[in-house]
Amino acid sequence: FRDYGFVENYPQKWIFEDQQVEFTLDYSYGRLEDDTWTPLPDEPLQITSLSEGITEEDMDFFLDESKRLENLRLDELSADVPQLEWQVAMDYYEAVRAALETLLDTVQLVQCENG
């Protein structure tokens, strides 16, 4: 989004430079009867690659950022913002919220599995 002004389709690569965390977010996939794979858009998103060394401080940042985004009041279009610009901003807002939610869920699941 930052470089091109639009939200990429999946898979999406997310880079948080200050936290030195990178991950790829993608659909879950299922195998069809003919042995081809197809995206399952109704299934939860999944992280297909994740940088190593995510710290507790990083997780606190991502949790705080997720809560901050959740609390933003974005329910109505401002008269000062063109409709197309508002839609692009909302697309990015939804994408980053989904990415952070999936990251938090994935890391918590891995931590639980590793005890």
C-alpha positions as CSV (number, residue, x, y, z in Angstrom):
1,F,0.0,0.0,0.0
2,R,2.7,2.4,1.0
3,D,4.6,2.1,-2.3
4,Y,1.8,1.7,-4.8
5,G,-1.4,3.0,-3.2
6,F,-3.5,-0.2,-3.2
7,V,-3.9,-3.3,-1.1
8,E,-2.4,-6.4,-2.7
9,N,-4.4,-9.6,-3.2
10,Y,-3.3,-12.7,-1.3
11,P,-0.6,-13.7,-0.6
12,Q,0.3,-10.4,1.2
13,K,3.8,-9.7,2.6
14,W,3.8,-7.6,5.7
15,I,7.0,-5.9,7.0
16,F,7.2,-4.1,10.3
17,E,10.7,-2.7,10.1
18,D,10.9,-1.2,13.6
19,Q,10.0,-4.6,15.1
20,Q,12.1,-6.5,12.5
21,V,9.1,-8.7,11.9
22,E,8.0,-10.0,8.4
23,F,5.3,-12.4,7.5
24,T,3.3,-13.6,4.6
25,L,-0.5,-13.8,4.9
26,D,-2.5,-16.0,2.6
27,Y,-5.7,-17.9,2.2
28,S,-6.1,-21.4,3.5
29,Y,-6.1,-23.9,0.6
30,G,-8.0,-27.1,-0.1
31,R,-7.4,-29.9,-2.6
32,L,-10.1,-30.5,-5.2
33,E,-11.1,-33.9,-6.5
34,D,-8.7,-33.4,-9.5
35,D,-5.8,-32.9,-7.1
36,T,-5.5,-29.1,-7.8
37,W,-5.4,-26.6,-4.9
38,T,-7.9,-23.8,-4.5
39,P,-8.2,-20.9,-2.1
40,L,-10.8,-21.2,0.6
41,P,-11.8,-17.6,1.2
42,D,-14.4,-18.6,3.9
43,E,-11.7,-20.2,6.0
44,P,-9.4,-18.2,8.4
45,L,-6.3,-16.6,6.8
46,Q,-3.0,-18.3,7.5
47,I,0.6,-17.1,7.9
48,T,2.8,-19.0,5.5
49,S,6.1,-17.6,6.5
50,L,7.2,-15.7,9.6
51,S,10.5,-14.2,10.7
52,E,12.1,-15.7,13.7
53,G,12.8,-14.0,17.0
54,I,9.5,-12.3,17.7
55,T,9.8,-10.9,21.2
56,E,7.3,-10.3,23.9
57,E,7.9,-6.5,23.3
58,D,6.9,-7.1,19.7
59,M,3.8,-8.9,20.6
60,D,2.8,-6.1,23.0
61,F,3.3,-3.6,20.1
62,F,1.1,-5.7,17.8
63,L,-1.6,-6.1,20.5
64,D,-1.6,-2.4,21.2
65,E,-1.7,-1.6,17.5
66,S,-4.6,-4.0,17.0
67,K,-6.6,-2.5,19.9
68,R,-5.8,1.1,18.6
69,L,-7.1,0.2,15.1
70,E,-10.2,-1.5,16.6
71,N,-11.0,1.7,18.5
72,L,-10.8,4.0,15.5
73,R,-14.1,5.6,14.6
74,L,-14.2,5.0,10.8
75,D,-17.9,4.5,10.4
76,E,-18.7,7.5,8.2
77,L,-17.1,9.3,5.3
78,S,-15.7,12.7,5.9
79,A,-16.9,15.4,3.5
80,D,-13.3,16.4,2.9
81,V,-12.2,13.0,1.6
82,P,-13.1,11.8,-1.9
83,Q,-15.0,8.5,-2.1
84,L,-12.3,6.6,-3.9
85,E,-9.6,7.7,-1.4
86,W,-11.8,6.8,1.5
87,Q,-12.4,3.3,0.0
88,V,-8.7,2.7,-0.6
89,A,-8.0,3.8,3.0
90,M,-10.7,1.4,4.3
91,D,-9.3,-1.4,2.2
92,Y,-5.9,-0.9,3.9
93,Y,-7.5,-0.6,7.3
94,E,-9.3,-3.9,6.9
95,A,-6.2,-5.6,5.5
96,V,-3.9,-4.5,8.4
97,R,-6.5,-5.5,11.0
98,A,-6.8,-8.9,9.4
99,A,-3.0,-9.3,9.3
100,L,-2.5,-8.3,12.9
101,E,-5.3,-10.5,14.1
102,T,-3.9,-13.5,12.2
103,L,-0.4,-12.8,13.5
104,L,-1.5,-12.5,17.1
105,D,-3.6,-15.7,16.8
106,T,-0.8,-17.6,15.1
107,V,1.9,-16.6,17.6
108,Q,-0.3,-17.3,20.6
109,L,-1.2,-20.8,19.1
110,V,2.5,-21.6,18.6
111,Q,3.3,-20.4,22.1
112,C,0.6,-22.7,23.6
113,E,1.8,-25.7,21.5
114,N,5.4,-25.1,22.7
115,G,4.2,-24.9,26.3
